[in-house]
């Protein structure tokens, strides 16, 4: 079961990764970003997936922990 605090909105991804709306959907289409979870008319992503993407692109962050 996914708890809503474990989800992140598109707007939060835009801010966290510095991506545009179009880039987020392009990454989803290419498989670089997971498919969103739809709740009503809104799209959410698992926070763990976004954090994994950030760490994959910045491996030096793993060493700093």
Long-range contacts (C-beta under 8 A, 24 or more apart in sequence): 2-37, 2-46, 4-44, 6-46, 6-47, 6-48, 7-37, 7-44, 7-45, 7-46, 7-47, 8-44, 8-45, 8-46, 8-47, 8-50, 9-42, 9-43, 9-44, 10-36, 10-43, 10-45, 13-45, 13-50, 16-50, 16-54, 17-50, 17-53, 17-54
